[in-house]
């Protein structure tokens, strides 16, 4: 999903509707600006069902496949990112 697609999706909802993310094990947490940032990700990197669909890009010293796609993404973290 792109920022444009996200904005179009969110426009369907009332302006005062609360936005949350799922909690670590249970419940929900508010989204906080200090938990939103950009970073590079590798598309379609998840190999196991417990991993996210995308992952961290490999280190420069690691070999990558020719079809590896690294993009900049807007990341919403459910907990503070250190």
VEXMILO-762376 format. One record per residue: residue in one letter; x, y, z of N, C-alpha, C, O in turn; residue number from 1. Coordinates in nm, 3 decimals, padded with zeros to 5 digits, m for minus. Layout:
> residuo,neast,nnorth,nup,caeast,canorth,caup,ceast,cnorth,cup,oeast,onorth,oup,num
> A,X,Y,Z,X,Y,Z,X,Y,Z,X,Y,Z,NUM;
...
***
This chain:
> residuo,neast,nnorth,nup,caeast,canorth,caup,ceast,cnorth,cup,oeast,onorth,oup,num
> X,00.085,m00.117,00.000,00.000,00.000,00.000,00.090,00.124,00.000,00.190,00.129,00.071,1;
> X,00.053,00.220,m00.079,00.126,00.347,m00.083,00.058,00.449,00.007,m00.054,00.427,00.053,2;
> X,00.126,00.561,00.033,00.067,00.668,00.113,m00.062,00.716,00.046,m00.163,00.738,00.114,3;
> X,m00.060,00.732,m00.086,m00.180,00.776,m00.159,m00.295,00.679,m00.137,m00.407,00.720,m00.108,4;
> X,m00.268,00.549,m00.149,m00.372,00.448,m00.128,m00.423,00.451,00.016,m00.542,00.435,00.039,5;
> X,m00.333,00.471,00.111,m00.373,00.479,00.252,m00.464,00.599,00.276,m00.567,00.587,00.344,6;
> X,m00.428,00.714,00.222,m00.510,00.834,00.238,m00.649,00.811,00.178,m00.749,00.844,00.240,7;
> X,m00.654,00.755,00.057,m00.783,00.727,m00.007,m00.867,00.631,00.077,m00.988,00.648,00.089,8;
> X,m00.803,00.531,00.135,m00.873,00.435,00.219,m00.927,00.502,00.345,m01.042,00.481,00.383,9;
> X,m00.844,00.584,00.408,m00.884,00.650,00.533,m00.993,00.755,00.512,m01.068,00.784,00.605,10;
> X,m01.001,00.812,00.393,m01.103,00.913,00.365,m01.246,00.859,00.378,m01.340,00.937,00.387,11;
> X,m01.262,00.728,00.378,m01.394,00.665,00.390,m01.447,00.668,00.533,m01.565,00.640,00.557,12;
> X,m01.361,00.702,00.628,m01.397,00.695,00.770,m01.410,00.834,00.831,m01.353,00.930,00.779,13;
> X,m01.486,00.845,00.940,m01.501,00.975,01.007,m01.366,01.026,01.057,m01.279,00.949,01.098,14;
> X,m01.349,01.158,01.053,m01.224,01.222,01.096,m01.191,01.194,01.242,m01.073,01.194,01.279,15;
> X,m01.292,01.170,01.326,m01.267,01.150,01.469,m01.262,01.003,01.509,m01.262,00.972,01.628,16;
> X,m01.257,00.911,01.411,m01.246,00.769,01.442,m01.106,00.737,01.493,m01.007,00.771,01.427,17;
> X,m01.096,00.674,01.609,m00.966,00.642,01.670,m00.893,00.538,01.584,m00.955,00.447,01.530,18;
> X,m00.761,00.554,01.571,m00.677,00.462,01.495,m00.580,00.396,01.591,m00.508,00.464,01.664,19;
> X,m00.577,00.262,01.591,m00.493,00.186,01.683,m00.421,00.075,01.607,m00.454,00.045,01.493,20;
> X,m00.323,00.015,01.673,m00.257,m00.106,01.623,m00.278,m00.215,01.725,m00.304,m00.188,01.843,21;
> X,m00.267,m00.339,01.680,m00.284,m00.449,01.774,m00.170,m00.450,01.875,m00.056,m00.416,01.842,22;
> X,m00.201,m00.490,02.000,m00.101,m00.498,02.105,m00.007,m00.615,02.083,m00.029,m00.698,01.994,23;
> X,00.097,m00.623,02.163,00.197,m00.728,02.148,00.135,m00.867,02.158,00.158,m00.951,02.071,24;
> X,00.058,m00.891,02.261,m00.010,m01.020,02.274,m00.160,m01.006,02.276,m00.232,m01.096,02.232,25;
> X,m00.210,m00.893,02.327,m00.353,m00.875,02.341,m00.383,m00.726,02.346,m00.293,m00.646,02.373,26;
> X,m00.505,m00.688,02.319,m00.545,m00.549,02.329,m00.497,m00.466,02.211,m00.458,m00.518,02.107,27;
> X,m00.502,m00.334,02.230,m00.471,m00.239,02.124,m00.392,m00.121,02.181,m00.407,m00.087,02.298,28;
> X,m00.309,m00.060,02.098,m00.231,00.057,02.136,m00.260,00.171,02.039,m00.284,00.148,01.920,29;
> X,m00.258,00.294,02.091,m00.272,00.410,02.004,m00.149,00.423,01.915,m00.038,00.386,01.954,30;
> X,m00.170,00.475,01.796,m00.058,00.508,01.708,m00.001,00.641,01.755,m00.076,00.735,01.783,31;
> X,00.129,00.648,01.764,00.196,00.769,01.812,00.296,00.816,01.706,00.364,00.733,01.645,32;
> X,00.306,00.947,01.682,00.400,00.997,01.580,00.544,00.950,01.602,00.618,00.934,01.505,33;
> X,00.585,00.929,01.728,00.722,00.884,01.751,00.739,00.735,01.722,00.848,00.680,01.741,34;
> X,00.634,00.670,01.677,00.641,00.529,01.638,00.623,00.512,01.487,00.606,00.400,01.439,35;
> X,00.627,00.622,01.413,00.613,00.619,01.268,00.740,00.677,01.207,00.781,00.788,01.242,36;
> X,00.801,00.603,01.117,00.924,00.652,01.054,00.945,00.581,00.921,00.873,00.486,00.888,37;
> X,01.041,00.627,00.844,01.074,00.561,00.717,01.201,00.480,00.734,01.289,00.513,00.813,38;
> X,01.207,00.373,00.658,01.327,00.289,00.654,01.324,00.203,00.530,01.219,00.185,00.468,39;
> X,01.438,00.150,00.493,01.446,00.060,00.378,01.401,m00.080,00.422,01.434,m00.127,00.530,40;
> X,01.323,m00.145,00.333,01.280,m00.282,00.358,01.303,m00.364,00.232,01.312,m00.310,00.121,41;
> X,01.312,m00.494,00.249,01.322,m00.586,00.136,01.184,m00.646,00.113,01.126,m00.705,00.203,42;
> X,01.132,m00.629,m00.008,00.999,m00.681,m00.040,01.001,m00.834,m00.051,01.099,m00.893,m00.098,43;
> X,00.894,m00.895,m00.006,00.872,m01.040,m00.019,00.986,m01.123,00.040,01.025,m01.225,m00.017,44;
> X,01.039,m01.079,00.154,01.153,m01.147,00.216,01.110,m01.253,00.316,01.189,m01.342,00.349,45;
> X,00.986,m01.247,00.366,00.940,m01.342,00.467,00.934,m01.484,00.411,00.872,m01.508,00.307,46;
> X,00.997,m01.575,00.480,01.002,m01.714,00.434,00.914,m01.806,00.519,00.876,m01.915,00.474,47;
> X,00.881,m01.762,00.640,00.804,m01.845,00.733,00.672,m01.776,00.766,00.661,m01.654,00.753,48;
> X,00.572,m01.854,00.808,00.441,m01.795,00.836,00.443,m01.703,00.958,00.352,m01.621,00.973,49;
> X,00.544,m01.713,01.043,00.553,m01.625,01.160,00.629,m01.496,01.131,00.637,m01.408,01.217,50;
> X,00.684,m01.483,01.012,00.755,m01.360,00.972,00.659,m01.268,00.897,00.560,m01.314,00.842,51;
> X,00.689,m01.141,00.895,00.612,m01.049,00.811,00.640,m01.078,00.665,00.738,m01.144,00.630,52;
> X,00.553,m01.027,00.580,00.569,m01.047,00.435,00.700,m00.987,00.384,00.764,m01.043,00.295,53;
> X,00.738,m00.872,00.440,00.861,m00.804,00.400,00.958,m00.804,00.517,00.918,m00.828,00.631,54;
> X,01.087,m00.777,00.489,01.186,m00.783,00.597,01.292,m00.675,00.585,01.288,m00.590,00.497,55;
> X,01.386,m00.682,00.678,01.500,m00.591,00.673,01.588,m00.629,00.555,01.603,m00.747,00.525,56;
> X,01.646,m00.530,00.488,01.734,m00.563,00.377,01.862,m00.629,00.428,01.902,m00.607,00.543,57;
> X,01.925,m00.708,00.344,02.051,m00.771,00.386,02.159,m00.666,00.405,02.154,m00.557,00.347,58;
> X,02.257,m00.700,00.488,02.373,m00.612,00.504,02.448,m00.606,00.372,02.441,m00.699,00.291,59;
> X,02.520,m00.497,00.350,02.592,m00.481,00.223,02.689,m00.595,00.197,02.717,m00.627,00.082,60;
> X,02.741,m00.658,00.303,02.838,m00.766,00.287,02.772,m00.899,00.251,02.841,m00.993,00.212,61;
> X,02.639,m00.908,00.263,02.570,m01.032,00.232,02.531,m01.036,00.084,02.500,m00.933,00.024,62;
> X,02.534,m01.156,00.029,02.493,m01.172,m00.111,02.341,m01.164,m00.120,02.270,m01.208,m00.030,63;
> X,02.294,m01.108,m00.231,02.150,m01.100,m00.254,02.118,m01.157,m00.391,02.203,m01.159,m00.481,64;
> X,01.995,m01.203,m00.407,01.950,m01.252,m00.536,01.932,m01.134,m00.631,01.910,m01.021,m00.588,65;
> X,01.942,m01.161,m00.760,01.927,m01.055,m00.860,01.791,m00.988,m00.854,01.777,m00.871,m00.891,66;
> X,01.688,m01.062,m00.808,01.552,m01.006,m00.807,01.515,m00.945,m00.672,01.399,m00.912,m00.649,67;
> X,01.614,m00.928,m00.582,01.587,m00.865,m00.452,01.545,m00.721,m00.474,01.614,m00.645,m00.544,68;
> X,01.433,m00.682,m00.415,01.383,m00.545,m00.431,01.382,m00.476,m00.296,01.311,m00.516,m00.204,69;
> X,01.462,m00.369,m00.284,01.471,m00.288,m00.164,01.399,m00.156,m00.191,01.426,m00.090,m00.292,70;
> X,01.308,m00.118,m00.102,01.232,00.007,m00.118,01.230,00.082,00.014,01.254,00.025,00.120,71;
> X,01.200,00.211,00.005,01.178,00.294,00.124,01.031,00.277,00.163,00.944,00.278,00.077,72;
> X,01.004,00.262,00.293,00.867,00.240,00.340,00.839,00.322,00.465,00.930,00.354,00.542,73;
> X,00.713,00.356,00.484,00.666,00.421,00.605,00.625,00.311,00.702,00.537,00.231,00.670,74;
> X,00.689,00.306,00.819,00.668,00.196,00.914,00.593,00.248,01.037,00.632,00.348,01.097,75;
> X,00.487,00.179,01.074,00.411,00.208,01.196,00.449,00.100,01.298,00.416,m00.017,01.277,76;
> X,00.517,00.137,01.405,00.554,00.040,01.509,00.452,00.041,01.621,00.401,00.147,01.658,77;
> X,00.422,m00.076,01.674,00.327,m00.082,01.786,00.394,m00.046,01.917,00.325,m00.010,02.013,78;
> X,00.524,m00.054,01.924,00.599,m00.018,02.045,00.710,00.079,02.005,00.747,00.084,01.888,79;
> X,00.763,00.156,02.099,00.873,00.248,02.065,00.988,00.173,01.999,01.024,00.064,02.043,80;
> X,01.044,00.232,01.897,01.155,00.171,01.824,01.284,00.237,01.870,01.298,00.359,01.861,81;
> X,01.376,00.158,01.919,01.502,00.213,01.969,01.615,00.177,01.878,01.730,00.215,01.905,82;
***
